[in-house]
Amino acid sequence: MEQLSGTLYDHPVWYDLVFGSDWKAEFDFLSACFREFARGKVKSLFEPACGTGRLLYRFAKAGYKVAGLDLNPFAVDFCNHRLQKHQFPETVFVGDMANFTLSKPVDAAFNTINSFRHLQTERQARGHLRSMAAAVRPGGLYLLGLHLTPTEGDDICDEESWSSRRGNLAATSHLKTFGLDLDDRIERCRMEVNVYTPTKSVRIIDELVFRTYTADQMRLLLKSQKQWEVAATFDFSYNVRLPVEVDAETQDVVYVLRRTAEPVKRA
Ligand SMILES: C[S@@+](CC[C@H](N)C(=O)[O-])C[C@H]1O[C@@H](n2cnc3c(N)ncnc32)[C@H](O)[C@@H]1O
């Protein structure tokens, strides 16, 4: 089996196969949150760390005006190419979600599968929430999904495996935590992806580094951001009828953040 170099994010075709097939539950949940929690209509959307835009282009197809950014130029090219292929403008750009500006605020934004935890420091996390506050209009939403580190309970999940298929492409993926330093707040995960096409098989072995958050650390971070209020919290079952309470045992959460009227002060 051929082993590819670089991270999975450098291989958008394979990234999109591994994560792109699993979009419908998130799409329906996000759409329901826009209706339920935003003040005013949601017509424009922004996704920081959008990757291949597996959700963005589906929202474009559903009639929303979409835009996004990502640090990885391969992902941005892939995303813009797909938008253009479906006759939408190429509105995704290379940028750092810790510090960016949009020319016009949007109605809502989303960031669902731990990308926020790629920001390694408190300064970057705060910079991100400040940039997002300038990017979303008052009454608009930011839906932020991430795994928390539980401080109670013993049913802690530290690995997962799944398989995906699209046409004659198939992939198996395995993600496992191999290093957890709660003092320095760093989680290191190994990800192995095996892709099978009719003519070849390729393997990508990646190391993903995430900042850790306990429920309390996240609560304090959000409390420090006067531009955001927590309108509701859910888990990764993505059921808008089943809000959850975040506590010391919570492992996965989507915060529905609503933009307050508080103006953004630049750092
Ligand atoms: C797990 S992927 C998620 C992609 C997409 N949001 C999705 O749901 O499929 C994480 C993405 O975060 C991007 N990323 C990491 N750090 C970033 C940063 N500082 N600014 C912008 N994007 C970043 C990576 O390039 C990658 O595309």
The ligand as an ORCA input file, in Angstrom:
! r2SCAN-3c Opt
* xyz 0 1
  C     -11.365     18.644     11.146
  S     -11.105     19.712      9.758
  C     -12.745     20.390      9.624
  C     -13.093     20.939      8.283
  C     -14.558     21.330      8.119
  N     -14.952     22.326      9.073
  C     -15.468     20.138      8.209
  O     -16.402     20.162      9.038
  O     -15.270     19.185      7.459
  C     -10.166     21.010     10.483
  C      -9.775     22.123      9.539
  O      -9.229     23.192     10.324
  C      -8.260     23.845      9.519
  N      -7.460     24.721     10.406
  C      -6.616     24.359     11.398
  N      -6.121     25.456     12.007
  C      -6.677     26.537     11.395
  C      -6.569     27.942     11.582
  N      -5.775     28.462     12.521
  N      -7.280     28.758     10.768
  C      -8.065     28.241      9.786
  N      -8.201     26.906      9.562
  C      -7.515     26.066     10.361
  C      -7.521     22.691      8.872
  O      -6.778     23.114      7.742
  C      -8.702     21.765      8.527
  O      -9.182     22.005      7.230
*
